[in-house]
Amino acid sequence: MPRIDVGKGESLEKALRKFKMKLRREGILDEVKKREFYEKPSQRRRKDKEAAVRRERKRQRDAE
Protein backbone atom coordinates (compact mmCIF):
# COMPACT_ATOMS: atom_id res chain seq x y z
CA MET A 1 0.00 0.00 0.00
CA PRO A 2 1.48 3.38 -0.99
CA ARG A 3 2.21 5.70 1.84
CA ILE A 4 2.65 9.45 1.93
CA ASP A 5 3.94 11.77 4.60
CA VAL A 6 1.58 14.60 5.48
CA GLY A 7 3.26 17.71 6.75
CA LYS A 8 2.02 19.65 9.72
CA GLY A 9 -0.64 22.11 8.61
CA GLU A 10 -0.94 20.49 5.16
CA SER A 11 -4.48 20.47 3.83
CA LEU A 12 -6.40 17.27 3.25
CA GLU A 13 -6.89 18.15 -0.42
CA LYS A 14 -3.14 18.46 -0.97
CA ALA A 15 -2.44 15.18 0.82
CA LEU A 16 -5.10 13.42 -1.25
CA ARG A 17 -3.59 14.85 -4.45
CA LYS A 18 -0.15 13.53 -3.41
CA PHE A 19 -1.65 10.11 -2.70
CA LYS A 20 -3.40 9.94 -6.07
CA MET A 21 -0.19 10.93 -7.87
CA LYS A 22 1.72 8.21 -6.05
CA LEU A 23 -0.91 5.64 -7.05
CA ARG A 24 -0.67 6.78 -10.67
CA ARG A 25 3.15 6.65 -10.68
CA GLU A 26 3.20 3.13 -9.25
CA GLY A 27 0.65 1.94 -11.81
CA ILE A 28 -1.90 0.81 -9.25
CA LEU A 29 -4.80 2.66 -10.87
CA ASP A 30 -3.99 1.12 -14.26
CA GLU A 31 -3.89 -2.34 -12.68
CA VAL A 32 -7.26 -1.81 -11.00
CA LYS A 33 -8.83 -0.68 -14.27
CA LYS A 34 -7.29 -3.65 -16.09
CA ARG A 35 -8.72 -6.12 -13.59
CA GLU A 36 -12.16 -4.51 -13.38
CA PHE A 37 -13.62 -6.82 -16.03
CA TYR A 38 -12.55 -10.25 -17.23
CA GLU A 39 -10.72 -10.15 -20.52
CA LYS A 40 -10.49 -13.29 -22.59
CA PRO A 41 -6.95 -14.36 -23.52
CA SER A 42 -7.70 -13.85 -27.22
CA GLN A 43 -8.83 -10.27 -26.52
CA ARG A 44 -5.70 -9.63 -24.48
CA ARG A 45 -3.46 -10.95 -27.28
CA ARG A 46 -5.26 -8.79 -29.84
CA LYS A 47 -4.93 -5.71 -27.62
CA ASP A 48 -1.23 -6.40 -26.99
CA LYS A 49 -0.61 -6.88 -30.72
CA GLU A 50 -2.37 -3.63 -31.58
CA ALA A 51 -0.33 -1.81 -28.94
CA ALA A 52 2.88 -3.26 -30.40
CA VAL A 53 1.88 -2.06 -33.88
CA ARG A 54 1.20 1.44 -32.51
CA ARG A 55 4.58 1.50 -30.73
CA GLU A 56 6.39 0.39 -33.89
CA ARG A 57 4.64 3.02 -36.04
CA LYS A 58 5.52 5.69 -33.49
CA ARG A 59 9.15 4.52 -33.36
CA GLN A 60 9.40 4.65 -37.16
CA ARG A 61 7.73 8.06 -37.30
CA ASP A 62 10.10 9.44 -34.67
CA ALA A 63 13.14 7.99 -36.48
CA GLU A 64 12.35 9.92 -39.65
Buried (B, 14 or more C-beta within 10 A) or exposed (E): EEEBEEEEEEEEEEBEEBBEEEBEEEEEEEEEEEEEEEEEEEEEEEEEEEEEEEEEEEEEEEEE
